[in-house]
């Protein structure tokens, strides 16, 4: 498998770099789900900090093969990650550059590929992986404002904007809540086809519209119904429901639908 061949090559290259303490693999590697469509997530642990230094990160990446492109991951809130496309073979590789201290803080526990002084293993044993879960109150405080916003776009005829906004709802609320319901990590809509029940997946796909007003309204209504269902099942009494915003947003839904 090209991902493993690339990783093993990276081990040999980085073993000769005196600034590299070790290398670990994350993502699909640790769940044994690598396939031909997988990217490769590698964590490079260094003595001196280079994470966030684009020039230095690219130099490390270029030592691994033919780097077609490499850019930092600010768009996902992680400037220490260099998102790479390599050639021969064509492969997407995410290289995360951290110091040993930074290696303690993580969302998952990676598989150590090499560890020059046993420091990576010690760091993992003395820390805990914490995956960020969505705040239910945060979602409830925003959901009905989001619905009203989508209705404004549909009302004005900005169908493409509304189309994209439904994707936002799936990524930030519906997908994560469905994953939590099924005991999965709340990774947006990642692998929902394999990780949700067929009935749940069907409900989620009903929030995907065609590019027309009636379909957008129907899909938005399906999103509301699914959210209410998930809210009823997952939220406890500590979550304050915004009934006033919900009622007024749905009043406006009827107003837009009737036009």
TAFENCOR-V180495 format. One record per residue. N is the residue number from 0. OMEGA is omega as a letter, one per 20 degrees, with the letter a starting at -180 (none if undefined). NEAR is the number of other C-alpha atoms within 8 Angstrom. D_FIRST is the distance of its C-alpha to the first C-alpha in Angstrom with 1 decimal. Layout:
# TAFENCOR-V180495
n & omega & near & d_first
N & OMEGA & NEAR & D_FIRST
N & OMEGA & NEAR & D_FIRST
This chain:
# TAFENCOR-V180495
n & omega & near & d_first
0 & a & 6 & 0.0
1 & a & 7 & 3.8
2 & a & 10 & 5.6
3 & r & 7 & 5.7
4 & r & 8 & 6.4
5 & a & 8 & 8.8
6 & a & 10 & 10.2
7 & r & 9 & 11.0
8 & r & 9 & 12.6
9 & r & 9 & 14.5
10 & a & 11 & 15.8
11 & a & 8 & 17.2
12 & a & 10 & 18.7
13 & r & 10 & 20.3
14 & a & 10 & 21.7
15 & a & 6 & 24.0
16 & a & 7 & 25.2
17 & r & 6 & 28.3
18 & a & 7 & 28.2
19 & r & 12 & 24.9
20 & a & 15 & 25.5
21 & a & 15 & 22.0
22 & r & 15 & 18.7
23 & r & 12 & 17.3
24 & a & 15 & 14.6
25 & r & 14 & 15.9
26 & a & 9 & 15.5
27 & r & 11 & 13.0
28 & a & 12 & 11.5
29 & r & 11 & 15.0
30 & r & 6 & 15.5
31 & a & 6 & 12.4
32 & r & 7 & 12.0
33 & r & 8 & 8.6
34 & a & 6 & 7.9
35 & a & 5 & 7.5
36 & a & 5 & 10.7
37 & r & 8 & 10.3
38 & a & 9 & 11.5
39 & r & 14 & 11.2
40 & r & 13 & 14.5
41 & r & 13 & 15.6
42 & a & 12 & 19.1
43 & a & 13 & 20.8
44 & a & 13 & 24.1
45 & r & 14 & 26.8
46 & r & 9 & 30.3
47 & a & 6 & 31.8
48 & r & 8 & 31.1
49 & r & 10 & 29.2
50 & a & 12 & 27.9
51 & r & 9 & 29.8
52 & a & 8 & 30.5
53 & a & 10 & 28.7
54 & a & 6 & 29.5
55 & a & 8 & 28.3
56 & r & 13 & 25.1
57 & r & 10 & 24.3
58 & r & 8 & 25.1
59 & a & 8 & 22.5
60 & a & 11 & 19.9
61 & r & 9 & 20.9
62 & a & 7 & 20.4
63 & a & 9 & 16.6
64 & a & 8 & 16.4
65 & a & 8 & 17.9
66 & r & 11 & 19.2
67 & a & 8 & 20.4
68 & r & 7 & 21.8
69 & a & 10 & 22.3
70 & a & 8 & 24.8
71 & a & 12 & 25.9
72 & r & 12 & 25.7
73 & a & 7 & 29.4
74 & r & 5 & 29.1
75 & r & 5 & 27.4
76 & a & 6 & 29.7
77 & a & 9 & 27.4
78 & r & 10 & 28.4
79 & r & 12 & 26.5
80 & r & 13 & 23.1
81 & a & 16 & 22.0
82 & a & 12 & 20.1
83 & r & 14 & 18.1
84 & r & 12 & 16.7
85 & r & 14 & 15.1
86 & r & 10 & 15.0
87 & j & 5 & 13.3
88 & r & 6 & 10.7
89 & a & 7 & 12.4
90 & r & 11 & 11.2
91 & a & 10 & 13.5
92 & r & 12 & 13.9
93 & r & 12 & 16.9
94 & r & 13 & 18.4
95 & a & 12 & 21.3
96 & a & 15 & 23.9
97 & r & 15 & 26.2
98 & r & 11 & 28.8
99 & r & 13 & 29.1
100 & r & 7 & 31.8
101 & a & 7 & 29.8
102 & r & 12 & 26.8
103 & a & 11 & 29.2
104 & a & 9 & 29.4
105 & r & 10 & 26.4
106 & r & 8 & 25.5
107 & a & 8 & 22.8
108 & a & 10 & 22.1
109 & r & 9 & 18.8
110 & a & 9 & 17.0
111 & r & 11 & 18.3
112 & r & 10 & 16.0
113 & a & 8 & 19.2
114 & a & 12 & 22.8
115 & a & 8 & 25.3
116 & a & 6 & 28.4
117 & a & 7 & 27.4
118 & r & 10 & 28.5
119 & r & 13 & 25.4
120 & r & 9 & 25.7
121 & a & 8 & 29.4
122 & r & 11 & 29.1
123 & a & 11 & 26.9
124 & a & 7 & 29.5
125 & r & 7 & 32.3
126 & a & 8 & 31.2
127 & r & 10 & 30.0
128 & r & 9 & 27.5
129 & r & 7 & 29.5
130 & a & 8 & 28.0
131 & r & 5 & 30.7
132 & r & 6 & 32.3
133 & r & 8 & 34.5
134 & a & 6 & 38.2
135 & r & 8 & 39.9
136 & r & 8 & 43.1
137 & r & 8 & 41.4
138 & a & 10 & 40.2
139 & a & 11 & 43.6
140 & a & 10 & 45.4
141 & a & 8 & 43.6
142 & a & 8 & 42.7
143 & r & 11 & 46.1
144 & r & 10 & 46.4
145 & r & 8 & 43.1
146 & r & 10 & 44.5
147 & r & 11 & 47.7
148 & r & 8 & 45.8
149 & r & 11 & 43.8
150 & r & 12 & 47.1
151 & a & 8 & 48.6
152 & r & 12 & 46.0
153 & r & 13 & 46.5
154 & a & 8 & 50.2
155 & a & 6 & 50.1
156 & r & 7 & 47.9
157 & a & 9 & 44.9
158 & a & 12 & 42.6
159 & r & 7 & 39.4
160 & r & 8 & 40.0
161 & r & 13 & 40.6
162 & r & 12 & 37.4
163 & a & 8 & 35.3
164 & r & 9 & 37.3
165 & r & 12 & 36.3
166 & r & 9 & 32.7
167 & r & 8 & 33.8
168 & r & 10 & 35.5
169 & a & 13 & 32.4
170 & a & 11 & 30.3
171 & a & 9 & 33.0
172 & a & 11 & 34.8
173 & r & 14 & 34.0
174 & r & 15 & 30.2
175 & a & 16 & 30.5
176 & r & 11 & 33.5
177 & r & 12 & 31.9
178 & a & 16 & 28.9
179 & r & 10 & 31.5
180 & a & 9 & 33.4
181 & r & 8 & 30.4
182 & r & 6 & 29.7
183 & r & 8 & 26.6
184 & a & 9 & 26.1
185 & a & 12 & 27.9
186 & r & 8 & 25.1
187 & r & 12 & 27.1
188 & r & 9 & 25.9
189 & r & 5 & 22.2
190 & r & 6 & 20.8
191 & r & 10 & 24.5
192 & a & 6 & 23.7
193 & a & 5 & 22.0
194 & r & 9 & 24.0
195 & r & 11 & 27.6
196 & a & 6 & 30.0
197 & a & 6 & 30.7
198 & r & 6 & 34.2
199 & r & 9 & 33.0
200 & r & 11 & 30.4
201 & r & 8 & 33.2
202 & r & 10 & 35.5
203 & a & 13 & 33.0
204 & r & 7 & 32.4
205 & r & 10 & 36.2
206 & r & 13 & 36.2
207 & a & 10 & 34.4
208 & r & 11 & 37.3
209 & a & 6 & 38.1
210 & r & 9 & 39.7
211 & a & 8 & 43.2
212 & a & 9 & 45.7
213 & r & 6 & 46.1
214 & r & 10 & 42.4
215 & r & 15 & 42.0
216 & r & 10 & 44.8
217 & a & 10 & 43.6
218 & r & 12 & 40.1
219 & r & 11 & 41.7
220 & r & 9 & 43.9
221 & r & 11 & 41.0
222 & r & 13 & 39.4
223 & a & 8 & 42.7
224 & a & 8 & 42.9
225 & r & 11 & 39.4
226 & r & 10 & 40.1
227 & r & 8 & 43.4
228 & a & 8 & 41.8
229 & r & 12 & 39.1
230 & a & 8 & 41.8
231 & a & 7 & 44.0
232 & a & 6 & 41.4
233 & a & 8 & 39.9
234 & r & 10 & 42.6
235 & a & 5 & 45.3
236 & r & 5 & 48.9
237 & a & 5 & 48.0
238 & a & 8 & 46.5
239 & a & 7 & 49.4
240 & a & 6 & 49.1
241 & a & 8 & 50.4
242 & a & 6 & 52.5
243 & r & 6 & 54.7
244 & r & 9 & 51.9
245 & a & 9 & 50.4
246 & a & 8 & 53.7
247 & r & 8 & 54.4
248 & a & 12 & 50.9
249 & r & 8 & 51.3
250 & r & 8 & 54.8
251 & r & 10 & 53.5
252 & r & 10 & 50.8
253 & a & 8 & 53.7
254 & r & 8 & 55.5
255 & a & 9 & 52.7
256 & a & 7 & 52.0
257 & a & 5 & 55.7
258 & none & 4 & 56.0
